Amino acid sequence: MERDATRPTSTPDPDETRSRLASEVAEVESAIALVASGAASRITLSGLKFGEQLSRRFHAEAQASGINLEPLLWPEDVGCDLTIRRIDE
């Protein structure tokens, strides 16, 4: 059976994954800092591939800054949106 050239391979590219993860980490850190500074009361980052894992990774740090991280999971485990908001909101 020949491989269909229009279908992506099932093995993710490690460099692309590393780049995407680094980008999403920077986005979450920036959003936490923005909300903690009071410049925004809530930010929603959408289309995150690693959002659920990042919400767990940054949970304690965010809580210590008075910030709540709320992942909004997509069906079929393909990613999520992440809402960053002040706990007192």
Backbone torsions as a table, in degrees:
resi	resn	phi	psi	omega
1	MET	NA	133.0	179.9
2	GLU	-86.1	149.0	178.2
3	ARG	-79.9	135.5	178.3
4	ASP	-77.4	117.4	-176.9
5	ALA	-66.6	-19.7	-178.9
6	THR	-84.5	-15.0	179.2
7	ARG	-90.9	134.4	177.4
8	PRO	-68.9	152.1	177.2
9	THR	-71.8	155.6	-177.9
10	SER	-79.3	-14.7	179.4
11	THR	-90.1	117.9	-179.7
12	PRO	-69.3	149.0	177.3
13	ASP	-74.9	121.0	-176.9
14	PRO	-60.1	-38.4	179.7
15	ASP	-66.8	-40.1	178.2
16	GLU	-66.0	-41.6	178.6
17	THR	-63.2	-45.1	179.4
18	ARG	-61.4	-43.4	179.6
19	SER	-65.0	-43.4	-179.9
20	ARG	-64.4	-43.1	179.1
21	LEU	-63.0	-45.4	179.3
22	ALA	-60.7	-41.1	179.0
23	SER	-64.3	-44.5	-179.1
24	GLU	-68.0	-36.4	176.2
25	VAL	-60.8	-46.4	180.0
26	ALA	-62.8	-39.6	178.8
27	GLU	-63.8	-44.0	-179.4
28	VAL	-67.3	-44.1	178.7
29	GLU	-60.5	-43.0	179.7
30	SER	-64.9	-41.2	179.7
31	ALA	-65.5	-41.3	177.5
32	ILE	-61.6	-45.0	-179.7
33	ALA	-63.6	-40.5	-179.2
34	LEU	-64.8	-45.0	179.5
35	VAL	-69.6	-41.2	179.5
36	ALA	-62.8	-31.7	-179.8
37	SER	-74.5	-16.1	-178.4
38	GLY	91.0	-1.3	179.6
39	ALA	-69.0	-23.2	176.0
40	ALA	-144.0	146.9	178.7
41	SER	-93.1	-20.3	-177.8
42	ARG	-158.7	140.4	175.3
43	ILE	-136.8	137.5	173.2
44	THR	-117.0	120.6	174.4
45	LEU	-95.1	126.1	-177.1
46	SER	-115.3	154.2	176.7
47	GLY	77.0	29.1	-179.4
48	LEU	-84.0	128.1	177.0
49	LYS	-75.2	-34.1	-176.2
50	PHE	-111.3	20.6	-174.7
51	GLY	-58.5	-42.5	-179.0
52	GLU	-64.3	-44.7	178.9
53	GLN	-65.9	-39.1	179.9
54	LEU	-68.7	-34.1	177.7
55	SER	-64.3	-36.3	176.4
56	ARG	-70.3	-41.4	-177.9
57	ARG	-63.1	-41.1	-174.9
58	PHE	-99.0	5.4	-175.9
59	HIS	-55.9	-54.3	-175.6
60	ALA	-63.2	-44.0	179.2
61	GLU	-61.5	-43.6	179.7
62	ALA	-65.4	-45.9	179.3
63	GLN	-58.2	-40.1	179.4
64	ALA	-64.8	-24.2	178.7
65	SER	-95.9	5.7	-179.4
66	GLY	78.3	26.9	-176.3
67	ILE	-116.6	140.9	175.8
68	ASN	-111.3	135.1	176.4
69	LEU	-108.2	123.9	-177.4
70	GLU	-123.4	103.6	176.7
71	PRO	-75.3	137.7	176.1
72	LEU	-113.1	97.4	-171.0
73	LEU	-71.5	142.4	174.8
74	TRP	-90.2	156.2	176.8
75	PRO	-65.3	153.6	175.2
76	GLU	63.9	23.0	172.8
77	ASP	53.1	45.3	-179.1
78	VAL	-103.0	2.6	179.8
79	GLY	147.3	-169.1	177.5
80	CYS	-164.3	167.2	168.8
81	ASP	-99.6	156.3	-179.7
82	LEU	-134.0	119.3	177.4
83	THR	-97.1	129.2	178.3
84	ILE	-113.2	120.1	-177.8
85	ARG	-145.3	159.9	176.5
86	ARG	-67.4	143.2	-179.7
87	ILE	-63.9	-35.0	-177.3
88	ASP	-80.9	2.0	179.4
89	GLU	-78.3	NA	NA
